[in-house]
């Protein structure tokens, strides 16, 4: 039970934080008049962080299966 709660709690918690960060970046871009290109760059930076988390989850899953 503890392992399940830790595993899914972290995944759901980080997912919730990612959604919150999307809102923060959008609000920052809007309030700073970043324009289309500036907003695009902000979201690209956020996407790289999200991609890093997804890659970590995939690598962990593959290692637990014994595939790597």
C-alpha positions as CSV (number, residue, x, y, z in Angstrom):
1,X,0.0,0.0,0.0
2,X,2.8,2.4,0.9
3,X,4.7,1.8,-2.4
4,X,1.5,2.3,-4.4
5,X,0.7,5.5,-2.7
6,X,4.2,6.8,-3.1
7,X,4.4,5.9,-6.8
8,X,1.0,7.2,-7.9
9,X,1.1,10.1,-5.5
10,X,4.3,11.4,-6.9
11,X,3.1,10.9,-10.5
12,X,-0.3,12.6,-9.9
13,X,1.4,15.3,-7.8
14,X,3.9,16.1,-10.4
15,X,1.2,16.0,-13.1
16,X,-0.8,18.6,-11.0
17,X,2.2,20.8,-10.7
18,X,2.8,20.6,-14.4
19,X,-0.7,21.8,-15.1
20,X,-0.2,24.6,-12.6
21,X,3.1,25.5,-14.3
22,X,1.4,25.7,-17.6
23,X,-1.1,28.2,-16.1
24,X,1.8,30.2,-14.6
25,X,3.8,30.4,-17.8
26,X,0.7,31.4,-19.8
27,X,-0.1,34.1,-17.2
28,X,3.5,35.3,-17.2
29,X,3.5,35.5,-21.0
30,X,0.2,37.4,-21.1
31,X,1.1,39.9,-18.4
32,X,4.6,40.6,-19.8
33,X,3.3,41.1,-23.4
34,X,5.8,38.4,-24.6
35,X,4.1,38.1,-28.0
36,X,3.7,34.9,-29.9
37,X,7.4,34.1,-30.2
38,X,8.2,34.9,-26.6
39,X,5.2,32.8,-25.5
40,X,6.4,30.0,-27.8
41,X,9.9,30.1,-26.2
42,X,8.5,30.0,-22.7
43,X,6.4,26.9,-23.5
44,X,9.3,25.2,-25.2
45,X,11.3,25.6,-22.0
46,X,8.5,24.2,-20.0
47,X,8.0,21.3,-22.5
48,X,11.6,20.3,-22.1
49,X,11.2,20.0,-18.4
50,X,8.0,17.9,-18.9
51,X,9.7,15.8,-21.4
52,X,12.5,15.1,-18.9
53,X,10.0,13.9,-16.4
54,X,8.3,11.6,-19.0
55,X,11.6,10.2,-20.1
56,X,12.4,9.4,-16.4
57,X,9.1,7.6,-16.0
58,X,9.6,5.6,-19.1
59,X,13.2,4.6,-18.2
60,X,12.2,3.6,-14.7
61,X,9.3,1.5,-16.2
62,X,11.7,-0.2,-18.6
63,X,14.3,-0.9,-15.9
64,X,11.6,-2.5,-13.7
65,X,10.6,-4.8,-16.5
66,X,14.2,-5.8,-17.1
67,X,14.3,-4.4,-20.6
68,X,17.3,-2.1,-20.1
